[in-house]
Amino acid sequence: MIQKPGANVRSSDAIEAFRSRLIIYVSKVLPLLDQAQDEVIRTREWIRTDRRQYWESELKKRKRHLEQTEQALFAAEFSSLRETTSAELLAVERAKRAVADGEEKLRILKRWSLEFEHRVLPLLKHLERLQTTLSNDLPKGIEHLRHIIQAVDAYAETLSPRSSQPAGAEPEVIKEVP
C-alpha cells in the first residue's frame, strides 16, 4: 500500500485573500444588479405609460389639426367668394401625413411593448436568479470559507511546535489513514 504524505499547510492567507475578494465582489455586484433591475422596470413603465400616453395624446392633437385643416379647405371650396389655395391643400396633406405618422408610432410602440415583455423579461429572470445566488448562496460560501480558515489555522498550529526542531532534523509527516 502506498502512503501519501500529509498536507503541509502552514498558512491560510491565500484562502483569506480569496474570501476577502469574494466579499468585495458581492458588495460591488449586488448594487449593480439592483440598478440593472430598476432600469429594466423603469424602461418597461416608460414604454407602457409615458410613451403610450404621449403618442395617444399626440395622435388626438394631430387628428384635431387634420379636422381643422379639412374644415378650412371645405369652407374655402364651399365659399363662392374665393378659390382654394395650394397652401390649404398642402396643409391638409401634411396633417394627413402627421396623423398617419402618429398612428404608425403608436403601432410601433405597442409592438415594442410586447417585444419588451418577450425579450427582456426572461433576461430579468436570469438577473433575479443571479441576485438570489449572490444574496443567499455566496454569503453561505463566505461563512464556509471562514470555517475552513479556522480549520487550516488550527491545523497549522499543530505543525508550529515542529518548526522549533533543530536544523537538519526531518519534520514529522502526518500520514493519512486509508
N, C-alpha and C positions, 0 to 999 in steps of 0.2 A: 504494500500500500504506500502510495506517495503522500507524504505530508507536505502541506502548503505552509509557507512561513506566515506568521500572523501579520496583522496590519501594523504598520509602523507610523501611526498618525501622531504628530506632535502638536498640531495646532488646528484650530477651527476657523482661522482667519479667512480662508477662501470661501467657506460656507457663509460666514458672517457678512463678507463683502457682497456675495450674491444676494443674501437676504435683504441687505440694506438697499441694493439696487432695485430689487423687486418691490420693496416698499415705496421707493421713489417713483418707479414706473406706475404702480397702481394709483398713487396720489396725483400723477400728472394725467393719466389716461382717463380716469373716471370723469373729471370735469369736461374733457374734450368730448366724450361720448354724450354727456348731458347736453352740451351745446349743440352737437350734431342732431340729436333727437329733437331738441327745441326748435332748431332751424327747419327741420322737416315739417314739424307740426305747424310752425308759423307760415311756411310756404303753402302748405295744404289749405290752411284757413284763408290765406291771401287769395289763392286761386278760387276757392269756393265762395267766399263772401265779398271781399273788397273788389276784385276784378269783375266778378259777375254783376254786382250791383252797379259798378261803374259803367259797364257796357250795356246793361239793360237801360240805365238812365240815359246814356249817350244815344242809344238807338231811339228812345222815345223823343229826345230832342231833335234828332235828325229826321224822324218821321213828321214831327210838327213843322219843321222847317220846309220839308217837301210839300206838305199840305199848303203852307203859306205861299210858296212859290207857284204851285199849281193853281191856287186861287187867284193869285195876281195875274197869271197867264190867262186863265179863264175869263177874268174880268176884262182884261185887255182885248181878248178875242170877242167878247160879248159886246163890248162898248163900240159903238159906231163912231166915236169921236177920234179914235186913234188906232193904229195897227200895232200888232205885237212886234216887239223888237227882238233882235237876235240875242240880246243880253238876257231877256226874260226866258227865252228858250234854253239858253246856256245855263241859267240859274236852275231851271227845273232839272236839266240833265245832271248837273253837279250834285244837286240834292238827291236824285235817284241813286247816283253812284255812291254817295255818302251813306245812304240807307243800306245799300247792298254791302258796302264795306263793313258797316256796323253789324249787320246780320252775320256776315262771314266771321268777324272777330268773335262774336258770341258763340257761333258754332265751334270754332277752334277752341275757345275757352272751355266749353262743355266737353269736348273731346279730350282736352288736356286734363281736365279734372278726372275723367275716367282713367286716362293713361297714367296719371299720377298715382291713383289708387292701385292700379295693377302692377306698375313698375317699382314704385318707391316703397310702398308699404311692406312688401316682402323683405326688402333690404333693411327696413326699420326693425323688422322682427329679428334679423341677424344681429343688429346693433343691440337690441334689448337682451338677447341671449349672451352676447359678449359682456355686456354690462353686468348681467347676473353672475357670470363667471368671475369677473373682476371683483364684484362686490361680495360674493359669498365664498367661492372656492379659493381664490388666491389668499385671502386673509387666513383661511384654514391652513393653506400650504405654508404661509409665512410663520404661523404658530408652530407647525410641524418642524420647520427648519430650526426654530428656536430650541425645540426639544432635542433635535439632532445635535445642535451646537453644544447643548448641555451634556449630552451623552459623550460626544467627542472630547470635550474638556475634561469630563470625569475620567475617561479612558486615558487621556494624555497625562493626567495627574498620576495615574498608576504607573506610568512609564518614567516619570520625573525622578524618583529615587534612584533609578538605574543610571541616570545621567551623571550621578556623582561617583560612578565606578572609576577605578584608576585607569590611567591612559593605557591603551593597548588591550584592555580587557574586553572580551566579547560581550555584547549586550545579550541578555536573555531573550530568547524568542518564544513568544506565546504561540502555541500550535493549536490549530482548530481541531476540534473533536469531530470525527466523521459521523 
